[in-house]
Each structure stands twice: as structure tokens, then as C-alpha cells.
Amino acid sequence: MILSMGPEAVAELDTTFVSATHVSIAEETQDPAEDDATYDHPAAEAGLEDYAHVLAFLPDLTETSPTTLGYSAPNVQGNEHASAEQSRLVAMLRSHEKIMIASGNALPLPAYGVVCDIDVQGHPPIKQRARRVPLHYLQKLYELLKGLLKAGLITFLDSPWASPIVIVLKKNGKDIRLCIDYKRVNAITAIIEYAMPLVDDLLTELGHYRWFCSLDAAIGFWAVMTTLRTRKTSAFVCALGHFEWLRMPFGLKNAPMIYQRMIDNVLWGVIQRGEVPQSTNADVAMVCVLWTCCKTARTMLRWCV
């Protein structure tokens, strides 16, 4: 297995992009490729929701930048809040700014004591070929992969495993979403048996509370490191190279159970002590009054530091 990381990986991607661009220009002057070699799905024919059932979209990742939080938002400065309550809420948020990020602007730190491991039960490697990428999408694909490389989420490799990418157009018809087709890998993966929260149980709890505080764990899957065999098994291939994941990718069938178990382990102590409600799930804490909401949120945020 050959790894390429850091600036060397970005430089390798740049070189591959230039080469792939020349190849795509040459291909587009010839007859269209066979139907099974195409990959793009126009939004008019297949919307994002159609693929969400079978594929997982990767979050958009841009360059890291400071996050400016809006403390004048209606949910912070609402008329229903007393001035003292507003002050406590703002103070709690300001004291935890370092762990708050805007969507796509930063990455979570690696979580301790948890890894993503894929057991394919001794199945021989499955290496699928890369699907053709039309020239007009190649630049956008390059930018997405470059962001993942710079963030240390993926790296180049040479592995006997390879799953193809699928690119779906957003509704504006210009921007793209990147997915990885893990259907064949998931079909041979031993499932992890772990009890996931039931929606009906969570909804039953809603009637007992007046205030709801939503704490969204931004791109939480990427907080989980991958084992060496998982890096090989979850490798993906496209026109710009062959890559492996250093963090848990979206789309693996055991990823939700691994993530939920991590969250349950993190919150178990504070739930047992009664500091947060027992109905707390992976992303949402529910409380009944505002001052309790602030206290509960502060407790949960402290465990994220």
C-alpha cells in the first residue's frame, strides 16, 4: 500500500487533475461513452432525495476559516426571554466558541476511545473501476477532493479495494454533491448489533418539555478514526485517483451504530447523574425551562472540549 499525505498529496492531485483534464478533452471530441460508463445524474431526472436512500452524500468542505456566531439571532434575543436569561445564554455560548463551527468550515477533533472497523468476513477484495467524469464537472470534483486532502480526511493509496463515486447535481443545476457507492461493500459487511434510538420513543418525550435546545454535532462521523483494514476496505476511486479514508466515511452501513454508541458512552455519566435527560440522543438535548436548558447545554458542551 502506497500512501501520499500532506502537501505531497495535494501536489499529486494537481498533477492528476491536469492529466485527467487533457484526457477528458480528448474523450469529448470522440463518440459518447457507453451508458454504463457515465456517472452524472441531472437534478431534473434524479433529485438528491432519490439517492439519499441508497447513498450517503459527503458534506461540502471549504477552506478552514474563523466562525462568527450571531448572538443577535431571534432565538437568543427573543422577546420572551428576560434580560438575565439572555445574558446567561450568551455567556454560555461565548465560553464554548472554540468548539463551535460553521457548516463546512472546520472539522471535529479525533474522538478518544472509538474507531471505525469494517469486518468483511474474509471476503476477497472488491475493486470496481472508476466511472467517467465529464469535463465540465472535473474542476468541481478536484476542488472537493482537494479540501478533503488538506483537511487530512483522505489520502492517496494503492489498494485492492475500490468503490466508485457518484456525483449528483444540486437543484441549481451547477453545483454537485459527491457520494460513494458502498453498496457492494455493505452487502458483505458484518452488521454491528446496537440498539438505535426509536423515533416514536423520542417523540413521546416531546410532550413533557417546553424548551428544546438543539446541539448539532457537525459532521460527527469525521470525528471517528478508521482502522487500517477499514481504510483499505472503504477506499474509493475516481478519475482523479484512488483514495482511502483516515476518518469514518459516510455511507458505510455500520457508521450510524458506531457513532450512536460513541455518543451514548460520552453522555452516559451525565445522564446517570441526572444532569441531562435520559431521552438525549446523538444530536438533541431536550429540557423544560430556559435556565435548565442553559445548564444542560453547558454540561454537554463541557464534555465536548
Sequence and secondary structure as in RCSB ss.txt:
>XXXX:A:sequence
MILSMGPEAVAELDTTFVSATHVSIAEETQDPAEDDATYDHPAAEAGLEDYAHVLAFLPDLTETSPTTLGYSAPN
VQGNEHASAEQSRLVAMLRSHEKIMIASGNALPLPAYGVVCDIDVQGHPPIKQRARRVPLHYLQKLYELLKGLLK
AGLITFLDSPWASPIVIVLKKNGKDIRLCIDYKRVNAITAIIEYAMPLVDDLLTELGHYRWFCSLDAAIGFWAVM
TTLRTRKTSAFVCALGHFEWLRMPFGLKNAPMIYQRMIDNVLWGVIQRGEVPQSTNADVAMVCVLWTCCKTARTM
LRWCV
>XXXX:A:secstr
   B HHHHHHHHHHHHHHHHHHHHHHHTS    GGG   B TTTS HHHHTTT EE             TTSTT
TS TTS HHHHHHHHHHHHTTGGG   TTT      SS EE    TT    B       HHHHHHHHHHHHHHHH
TTSEEE   S BEEEEEEE TTSS EEEEE  HHHHHHS         HHHHHHHHTT SEEEE   TTGGGGSE
E HHHHHHT EEETTEEEEESB  TT TTHHHHHHHHHHHHHHHHHHTTSS TT  SSEEEESSHHHHHHHHHHH
HHTT 
